[in-house]
Amino acid sequence: MNASRWVTRPVEQGDWQAWSRLFSGYCAFYEWRASEEHLRRVWSWIHDEGSVEAIVAVSADEPGEPVGLAHLRAWVRPLRGEIAGYLDDLFVDPVVRGTGVVEALFAAIDTTAVAHGWSIVRWTTADDNYRARTAYDRVATRTGWITYEMTPPQA
């Protein structure tokens, strides 16, 4: 299959089971426990707050459960005076990897970026995530930026 065999759309309220399965798979890949509370919080960001946009991929031939997801949000770039997009999460069900789902998701990400006027879409991935990096290298340019994390003291 290729990207034209897949269609994308915003995640819908009725997608809870499929979305939570996919997002839990994403969390498991990064060895992060996805509790019910965690899943509900992210679902709320998508549906109640609108601070996260969720795109899912479904078969164009046999509509059914979503098999891929992408979570995006806007982020400001003060230095440049621009708004950009940030791709927080991208996951494709292992059963359909290599069939064009990721290409369909990236096409939807492009469409979303254009609709929002985002100057770029940026994301990070694990250095050893070779399969994903192969896909990313086809659609984006790897930057020279190094990522840091600072954990504030807990109150």
Secondary structure as GFF3:
##gff-version 3
##sequence-region A 1 155
A	DSSP	three_ten_helix	3	5	.	.	.	ID=ss1
A	DSSP	beta_strand	6	10	.	.	.	ID=ss2
A	DSSP	three_ten_helix	13	15	.	.	.	ID=ss3
A	DSSP	alpha_helix	16	29	.	.	.	ID=ss4
A	DSSP	alpha_helix	36	44	.	.	.	ID=ss5
A	DSSP	pi_helix	45	49	.	.	.	ID=ss6
A	DSSP	beta_strand	53	59	.	.	.	ID=ss7
A	DSSP	beta_strand	68	77	.	.	.	ID=ss8
A	DSSP	beta_strand	82	92	.	.	.	ID=ss9
A	DSSP	three_ten_helix	94	96	.	.	.	ID=ss10
A	DSSP	alpha_helix	101	116	.	.	.	ID=ss11
A	DSSP	beta_strand	121	122	.	.	.	ID=ss12
A	DSSP	alpha_helix	130	139	.	.	.	ID=ss13
###
